[in-house]
């Protein structure tokens, strides 16, 4: 005997657009979740599943399956689903119903509402199949574009690997000059210098932005960073907070005292940089190690 319809369930409007928003792809199949179906059928989720359990022979694995914890978390993170937890703090993992399983639900629930909703859902599935079929060429183009993007990403990763190989295999000279276009060479040397610091880094650069943080992200763990820059820097408080959430910690101070750029490592080693760090390799510039320790101390004193 089937249990009666709950009078407390919301009367969800039945339309193809609303139903489409409740269809998800899990295990390569288009499915709907038990809680969403319960809303549409105007029954409680537990009653829906209880009726199915009493007629379990009608619901093989390809009609109905229970989500794993990993599938549920993945679904939440990808689509932001909160509905799966809306029905009384359920203790069991939700069930997913395929198109065939949804069709079978009407015969199990045996109500006019169930029949009407099932028809609307079946029509929605048909519409979705027609849409996919009629736009197959478009989807193929999108897939090719995504493949090209993946290839580009792979090429980019390989270039960065070359940069880090360069860092590993080349020793630093006291002076180095870079010309326009030598972006990777300049990048590699700056990263090499940044990774030398074991305690702290001080960067004096009037023009810093996200590119500057991308370089500083290569520092060793627990190395403290201070940036002295102009007050009209393009670096926002959000940028700094985002950086600190992953690579703590960095603090930005504003000053208009300095014209040149300097990179100071562990309060002992200082480099004069001819251009802003963010422009490394984009313009002709030089990086020079300050040999006189007295100059380093004097520079620190002015901070």
Residue pairs with C-beta under 8 A, 6 or more apart in sequence:
2 51
2 108
2 109
2 110
3 43
3 47
3 50
3 51
5 42
5 43
5 111
5 113
6 42
6 43
6 44
6 47
9 38
9 39
9 42
9 43
9 44
10 39
10 42
11 42
12 18
12 39
12 40
12 42
14 40
14 116
14 117
14 120
15 120
16 120
16 123
16 124
16 127
19 40
19 120
19 121
19 124
20 124
20 127
20 128
22 32
22 33
22 36
22 40
23 30
23 31
23 32
23 124
23 125
23 128
24 30
24 31
24 32
24 33
24 75
24 79
24 96
25 31
26 67
26 71
26 75
26 96
27 65
27 71
29 98
30 98
30 99
30 125
30 128
31 96
31 97
31 98
32 96
32 97
32 102
32 121
33 81
33 83
33 84
33 94
33 95
33 96
33 97
34 45
34 48
34 49
34 94
34 95
34 96
34 97
35 45
35 83
35 84
35 86
35 87
35 90
35 94
36 83
37 48
37 97
37 102
37 105
38 44
38 45
38 47
38 48
38 87
40 117
40 121
41 48
41 105
41 109
41 111
41 113
41 114
41 117
42 113
43 109
44 87
45 87
45 90
46 87
46 90
48 105
48 109
49 95
51 108
51 109
52 58
52 59
52 64
52 95
52 105
52 108
55 108
58 104
58 107
58 108
59 101
59 104
62 98
62 100
63 97
63 98
63 100
63 101
63 104
64 95
64 96
64 97
64 98
64 101
65 95
65 96
66 92
66 93
66 94
66 95
66 96
67 75
67 93
67 94
67 95
67 96
68 93
69 93
72 84
72 93
72 94
75 81
75 84
76 82
76 84
84 90
84 94
97 105
99 122
99 125
102 118
102 121
102 122
103 118
103 122
105 114
105 118
106 114
106 115
106 117
106 118
132 139
159 184
162 184
163 184
163 187
163 188
163 191
164 188
164 191
166 184
166 185
166 188
167 188
167 189
167 191
167 192
167 195
170 188
170 192
172 189
172 192
172 193
172 289
174 288
174 289
174 291
175 286
175 287
175 288
175 289
176 189
176 286
176 287
177 284
177 285
177 286
177 287
178 185
178 186
178 189
178 280
178 281
178 284
178 285
178 286
178 287
179 284
180 281
180 282
180 283
180 284
181 281
182 281
183 280
183 281
183 282
184 281
185 281
186 280
186 281
186 285
187 215
187 280
187 281
189 287
190 215
190 263
190 277
190 280
190 287
191 215
191 218
193 263
193 265
193 271
193 287
194 201
194 215
194 216
194 218
194 219
194 263
195 218
195 219
195 220
196 265
196 269
197 219
197 220
197 223
197 265
197 266
198 220
198 223
198 266
199 223
199 224
199 266
199 267
200 223
200 224
200 225
200 226
200 265
200 266
200 267
201 216
201 219
201 223
201 224
201 225
201 226
201 263
201 264
201 265
202 225
202 226
202 227
202 228
202 262
202 263
202 264
202 267
202 300
202 303
203 212
203 216
203 225
203 226
203 227
203 228
203 261
203 262
203 263
203 264
203 277
204 228
204 229
204 258
204 260
204 261
204 262
204 263
204 264
204 303
205 212
205 227
205 228
205 229
205 261
205 273
205 276
205 277
205 278
206 229
206 230
206 256
206 258
206 259
206 261
206 276
207 229
207 230
207 233
207 234
207 276
207 278
207 279
208 227
208 229
208 233
208 234
208 235
208 252
208 276
208 277
208 278
209 233
209 234
209 235
209 278
210 234
210 235
210 239
211 277
211 278
212 227
212 235
212 276
212 277
212 278
213 235
213 239
213 243
213 250
215 277
215 280
216 225
216 243
216 247
216 250
217 243
217 246
217 247
219 225
219 247
222 248
224 249
224 250
225 249
225 250
225 251
226 250
226 251
226 252
226 253
227 235
227 250
227 251
227 252
227 253
228 253
228 254
228 255
228 258
228 303
229 235
229 252
229 253
229 254
229 255
230 254
230 255
230 256
231 254
231 256
233 252
233 254
235 252
240 250
240 251
240 252
243 250
244 250
257 302
260 272
260 273
260 274
261 272
261 273
261 274
261 275
261 276
261 277
262 270
262 271
262 272
262 273
262 299
263 270
263 271
263 273
263 277
264 270
264 271
264 296
264 299
264 300
265 271
267 296
267 300
268 293
268 296
269 289
269 296
270 289
270 290
270 295
270 296
270 299
271 287
271 288
271 289
271 290
272 287
272 288
272 290
273 285
273 287
274 285
274 286
274 287
275 282
275 283
275 285
279 285
290 296
290 299
